[in-house]
Amino acid sequence: MPPGLLPQPQPSAPAATPEKTPGQLAVAAAESKLGSAYAFGSNGPDSFDCSGLVQWSYEQAGVELPRTSYEQLAAGTPVPLDELEPGDLVSFYGGDHSALYAGDGRVIHAATSGSGVVMSPISEMPVSGARRF
């Protein structure tokens, strides 16, 4: 190197972006539908029932799930409630209602015709089980 010249910093490689899990992608899809209407038997893209929202959200992540809340509860891998991760299916009322765990003790779900797709504390409803896909 000629005298008086300082070495130039070399550009560093961009930091690796961690891959998102299908569950994280499903949560992002569900979050994009917050405020959408509730309609029994609907699975999107403009209105949803509870299991339809879960199915549609996972479909956006490239994962096929069963259509009904009871079938969804029977699928996947059981997860203890103290090990929930974003995207895990949380089932309520004996399998009658499905939601996606969003993290921080909250779920995203198509609640009722009066409220549509909302985020709620997981503690607002009786949990029947959880599954990971």
DRENVO-968053 format. One record per residue (C-alpha): residue number from 1; residue in three letters; x, y, z. Coordinates in steps of 0.02 Angstrom, whole numbers. Example, Ala and Ser with C-alpha at 12.3 -4.5 7.8 and 13.67 -1.06 7.14 Angstrom:
1;ALA;615;-225;390
2;SER;684;-53;357
end
This chain:
1;MET;0;0;0
2;PRO;72;171;-45
3;PRO;125;279;103
4;GLY;-11;393;173
5;LEU;-157;286;116
6;LEU;-262;199;245
7;PRO;-344;34;211
8;GLN;-525;55;162
9;PRO;-656;-39;260
10;GLN;-729;-183;164
11;PRO;-918;-198;153
12;SER;-982;-332;269
13;ALA;-1106;-463;216
14;PRO;-1286;-418;261
15;ALA;-1347;-495;421
16;ALA;-1442;-655;391
17;THR;-1628;-634;414
18;PRO;-1697;-779;514
19;GLU;-1825;-882;420
20;LYS;-2001;-862;487
21;THR;-2091;-1019;541
22;PRO;-2257;-1066;460
23;GLY;-2339;-1018;625
24;GLN;-2263;-843;622
25;LEU;-2319;-823;441
26;ALA;-2494;-881;488
27;VAL;-2502;-752;629
28;ALA;-2447;-614;510
29;ALA;-2585;-667;388
30;ALA;-2715;-670;528
31;GLU;-2658;-499;592
32;SER;-2688;-430;417
33;LYS;-2872;-481;437
34;LEU;-2904;-398;606
35;GLY;-3071;-309;592
36;SER;-3136;-423;454
37;ALA;-3316;-481;467
38;TYR;-3373;-643;547
39;ALA;-3480;-757;439
40;PHE;-3521;-936;489
41;GLY;-3448;-1059;363
42;SER;-3333;-930;282
43;ASN;-3147;-953;257
44;GLY;-3098;-787;180
45;PRO;-3031;-684;109
46;ASP;-3154;-550;167
47;SER;-3251;-638;305
48;PHE;-3215;-787;417
49;ASP;-3279;-904;548
50;CYS;-3155;-961;680
51;SER;-3088;-1117;594
52;GLY;-3095;-1031;425
53;LEU;-2977;-895;488
54;VAL;-2854;-1024;555
55;GLN;-2863;-1125;394
56;TRP;-2844;-970;281
57;SER;-2699;-902;385
58;TYR;-2602;-1064;374
59;GLU;-2643;-1078;189
60;GLN;-2551;-912;165
61;ALA;-2401;-995;248
62;GLY;-2410;-1144;129
63;VAL;-2485;-1266;256
64;GLU;-2649;-1358;229
65;LEU;-2759;-1380;382
66;PRO;-2926;-1465;406
67;ARG;-3079;-1353;390
68;THR;-3175;-1374;554
69;SER;-3119;-1328;729
70;TYR;-3142;-1508;790
71;GLU;-3035;-1575;647
72;GLN;-2903;-1443;680
73;LEU;-2893;-1493;864
74;ALA;-2869;-1675;812
75;ALA;-2727;-1631;691
76;GLY;-2551;-1569;724
77;THR;-2440;-1601;874
78;PRO;-2508;-1571;1049
79;VAL;-2424;-1425;1139
80;PRO;-2428;-1388;1326
81;LEU;-2502;-1217;1361
82;ASP;-2344;-1159;1448
83;GLU;-2246;-1193;1286
84;LEU;-2357;-1100;1162
85;GLU;-2272;-1013;1017
86;PRO;-2345;-888;894
87;GLY;-2450;-981;766
88;ASP;-2501;-1125;878
89;LEU;-2684;-1170;865
90;VAL;-2778;-1143;1027
91;SER;-2944;-1231;1045
92;PHE;-3082;-1173;1161
93;TYR;-3250;-1237;1225
94;GLY;-3212;-1422;1202
95;GLY;-3154;-1399;1022
96;ASP;-3297;-1287;968
97;HIS;-3188;-1133;937
98;SER;-3016;-1111;855
99;ALA;-2891;-969;870
100;LEU;-2708;-933;830
101;TYR;-2590;-895;972
102;ALA;-2512;-724;936
103;GLY;-2390;-719;1082
104;ASP;-2393;-622;1246
105;GLY;-2546;-717;1308
106;ARG;-2656;-663;1161
107;VAL;-2750;-754;1023
108;ILE;-2819;-695;856
109;HIS;-2989;-767;814
110;ALA;-3150;-738;719
111;ALA;-3257;-708;872
112;THR;-3439;-669;831
113;SER;-3544;-579;704
114;GLY;-3537;-426;817
115;SER;-3349;-414;831
116;GLY;-3272;-510;684
117;VAL;-3085;-547;685
118;VAL;-3007;-484;846
119;MET;-2860;-508;962
120;SER;-2907;-562;1138
121;PRO;-2821;-624;1296
122;ILE;-2810;-814;1294
123;SER;-2883;-812;1469
124;GLU;-3053;-746;1409
125;MET;-3111;-920;1355
126;PRO;-3093;-1097;1424
127;VAL;-2947;-1181;1334
128;SER;-2971;-1359;1274
129;GLY;-2800;-1389;1200
130;ALA;-2666;-1327;1081
131;ARG;-2582;-1395;925
132;ARG;-2428;-1351;823
133;PHE;-2421;-1373;635
end
